[in-house]
Amino acid sequence: MAEKLRTLEEYIQDGAGLTRQLLDFAKGGQRRSQPMNLNDLILKTAQMFGRTHKEIAVDTTGLRATWNVAVDRGQIEQVFLNLYLNAWQAMLGGGQLGLETENLTIDTTMSQSIGIGPGHFVRVRVRDDGAGIEESILQKIFDPFFTTRERGRGTGLGLSSSYGIIKNHGGLIQVTSRPGAGSTFVLYLPATSRNAVTETRTPAAPMKGAGTILVVDDEEFIIEIAREWLTELGYQVLDARGGAEALEIFRERGEAIDLVLLDLVMPGMDGGETFDRLRALKPDVRVLLTSGYSIDGRASEIRKRGCQGFIQKPFTIGQLSEKIRSILAGSA
């Protein structure tokens, strides 16, 4: 049971990472690169894929690259999952998915034949023994919205988005295939001399506290969880389902409220306006802003106007307790 819970938590964290990636993309395709060993990322995505596609045998014995690459983890995970799903579509009756990596130094001569500048790269091969692809389709495979699937079963954006992600990382993606002989996607990503950043997910231990907290959010689900967590941590909880209701409660009980947990994006009166009006009622009001978006943009502006803290959704009870304690202690 504990192992199942750990797996579930990992899926939730991955989902949260994908959501942040989509939000960043909506704001202009930001990329957060960090050095990492590509083999670790491939193994993780392969395990994730293998859990839900047990009819596909995944071979990872060819992961031999030792050089690191500087990439946006979420974006590159998306690329590999797209390639795995594409291979699965070609092997609906089952088959083998082979994953290989190697260090590669590209000189001037090789550069001209491959179509990428000279330098040090990590080359990745994703090969399947599926139905293969006809030559006429190969020429269009990376075109946006191009798909050979039935209407409603695909958008045609998986491979085109993968192409764009790899290109934006200074790399290259190519494909070779023959009908009946499977397909091989080859990726080139620039190597880096920087040391890999080890990803750790050690949960923070919840920190108990005391006082009264006003939770302001338009989603009942968030309010219920916040109330349960904060009560468990030792706080008294008041709740409001929007900015107008929060101001009404604050006018009546403002002196007894030690902190406001305020959502940024709400219909009607949003978090920014609510914060300004709360400060008009009590200039030293302590507010912890929360949002699914990162602190860039609107949240950063509100912080500059005097908001004491920010926490990005989704967060754990430990992270929330630490933020609250730091604000109430005056060290935020």
N, C-alpha and C positions, 0 to 999 in steps of 0.2 A: 504493500500500500504506500509506503514512504517513497519507493522508487517511482511509482505512478504519479505521486504528487510532485516530485522533483521534475519529472518529464512535463507535467502539466504547467508548472511554473516556467519552465524553459520555453514552452510554446507561447505562453502569455508574454514573456519578455521579448521573444522574437516578433510577436504581433505588435507589441508596443513600438519596437524599433522600426518595423515596416510602416506603421502609422506616422511616426516622426519623419520618416523618409518621404512619404507622400505629402505631408505638410510642408516640408522644406522644398520639395519639387514644385508645389503650388506657388511658393514664394520666389521661384526663380532658379530652381535646380541647384541649390547649394550642395557642396561636396565637403565631407569631413574626412580627410584622409589621415591614416595613421599606418606606420610600418607594421607588417605582420607576416607570419609564415603562411603562405597560401595553402600549404598542405593541411593545416589545422582547419581552415575555413572550408576546404573541400570535403574533408572527413565529416565535419559537422553537418553540412548540407546533404551529403550522401546518406548519413544516418537518418536525417529527417525524412528524406525522400523514401528510403528503404522501409520505414515503418508503415507507410501507407501504400506501398507498391511492392508487396512481397513476391509477386510473380517475376520481378526483375532482379537478376543477380548482379550486384554491384562489385566490381573488381577495383580495389584501391592499392594493389601491390606495386603499381607503377609510379607512386608518388615519390619522386627522388630529388626534387629541387631542394636546394639548401639556401638559396638566396631569398631575401625578403623583398616584398613589394609594398609600396605606399598607396593604399586604396581606401575608399569609403566602404566599410565592411557591409553595411546594409545594401548598397548598390551592387556590389560584387556577389553577395549572396543571391540577390534577385537574378543576376545573370545566370548563375549555375542552376538555380531552380528552374529557370526558363528552359535551359538546355536539357535538363533531366526530363522535364515534362514533354518537351519536343521529341526526345528519344522514346519515351513511353508511348506516345501516340503512334510511333512507327513500329512498336513491338507489342501490340495489343494482346497477342497470344503468349507473351513472355519472351524473355531474351536476356542478354548480358549488356550491361553498361560499364564500359571501361574508362577509368580516369587515370591520367598520367601527367606528371610534371617533370620538368628538367631545367637546369641552368643552361642558358644559351648566350654566347657572345656573337653578335651579328657584325661582320665586317662590311666594308663598302660593297664588295662583290655580291655577298649574300643579301645585302640590303636592297639592291636593285631587283633581285629576283623575288623577294618576299613582298616588297612594297612598304617597308618601314625603315626609319633611319637607323644607322649603326649604333651599337651600344650593348649594354648588358640587359638581358631579358629573362623572365621566367616564361617558358612555353608550356601551355596546357593543352592536352588532347582529351576531348570528350567523344568517345566513339560508341556506336551501337551496332547491333547486327540485325537491324530492322529491315523494312521494305525498301529503303533507299529513296533517292530523289532523282527525278528526271532532269536532264540538262536544261530544258526550257524553264523549269521551276527554279533551279539553282540560281539563275540570273536575277530572280525577283525575291529571293527568300528573305532578304533584309529590308525590303520595301515596306513602309508603314501601311497597315491595314491589308496587306496581302496575306491570304490564308487559303489553304486547300480544304479546310474543314467545312462541314455543313453550316448553313446559316444558324446562328444562335449558339454554336459550339466553340467559337473563338473569335477574337477581335483582330488578330493579325498584328498585334503590337509587341508580342513577346520577344521575337528575334530582332525586330527593329529597335526596340528600347535597349536590348542587350548590346547591339552594335553601337548605339549612341553612347552608352555608359563606358564601354571599353575604349572608344575613340576619345572620350573626354578625359580618360586616364592616361592618354598618350600611347595607347596600345592599338592592337589590330585583332580582328576576328575574321577567320576564313572558314570555308566549308568545302569538303570534297565528298562526293557520293556517287554511287552507281545503283540503278534499280536492281533490287534483289541482293545487294552486297553491303547494305548498311551505310551509315554516314559517319563522318568524323569532323567535328568542329575543333579548330585550332586557334588558341588565344595566345597573344603575345602581350605581356605586361612589363613595363620597365622595372628593373631591379633597383633596389636602394641599399645603401651601405648602413642605413640607420637600423638600430636594434629593434626587434619586434616588441610591441606593447602587449603585455599579457593581460587578457581580459579577465577581470575578477568580478564575481557577483556575490560578495559576502554581505548578507543582510545585516543592517544595523539593528542592534538590540533596542527595543522600545524603551523610551525614557519616561518615567512617570512624572506627573505634574499636578498642579492645582490651579483653580481659577475658572472663569466663565468664558466660553468661546462662542461667538455667533458665526454659524455656518451659512453662507449665502451662495446658493446655486439653484439653477432652474431645473436641474434633473433630480427627481425624487430618489433615484437609485444612489446617486452620489451623497445626498443628504443622509440617507439611511446608513450607508457604510461609515461616513464621517462621524455620525452620532455614536455608532457602535464602537468605533476605534477610540474616539475621544473619551467616551465614558469609561472604557477599559483602562485608559491611561490616567484616569482620575479627575477629569475635567467635568464641569457642568456645561451642558450644551443647549444653546438656543438655535433655532433655524429659521431661515427666510428663503422663500422661493423666487426671489428677485430683488432688484435694487430698491423699489418703492417699499416693499414689505420690510426690508432691512432697515431703511431709514425710520420707519414707523416704530420698530422695536427699539432702535437705538435712541430715539427721542425719549422713550419711556424708561429704558433701563441702561442707558449709555454708561453711567458711572460704575455700574456693576460688571460691565463687559471688559475683560482683560485683553481680548484679541479677536479680530474678525478674519475668518478664513473666507476669502472673497474670490469667486470665479470671475474670470476676465470676460468671457464671451457669453452674454445673456441677451435674450430678446428685450426690446424696450430700453430700459436703463441698463447700460452695460457696466462692466467692472470699473472702467475708468471714470465714468460720471459718478457712479456710486461712491468711489473712493474720494473724489473731490467734495461731494456733499457730506460725507462722513467727517472729513477734516473741517468743514465749515461748522459742524456741530461740536466737534472736539478736536482741536488742532493736534493734540498729541496721541490721537487714536493709533493703535498698533494694528497693522494689517499685513496678513500673509496672502499674497496674490497667488492664484493657481490657474493653470491653463494647459490644454493639450499642446499648444504652440510653445516654441522655445522662448527664452527671455528676450531674444532679438525683437525689435519692432515696438509694438504697443506696450508690452510688459516692461521693456526697458525705459520707455518714456514715463510710465507711472512710477517706476522705482526712483527716477530722478526727481519726481515731484514729492518724494518723501515716504513712499511705501517701504516698509521695513524688510520685506522678504518676498521671495518668489519660489514656488515649487512646481515642477512640471508633472502633469498627469501622464501615465499612471504612476503613483508613488506607493511605497510600502508604509506600513504603520511605523516602522523604525525611522524612516526618512522624515515622515511628518512630525513625529515626536521630537526629533532633533531640531528641526526648523523652529517649532513652537518654543521649545526651551531656550534656544539661542535668542529669539526675539524678546521673550519675556524677561530674559536675563540682561537684555540691553546690549548684546554682543553681536547682533546680526549685521 
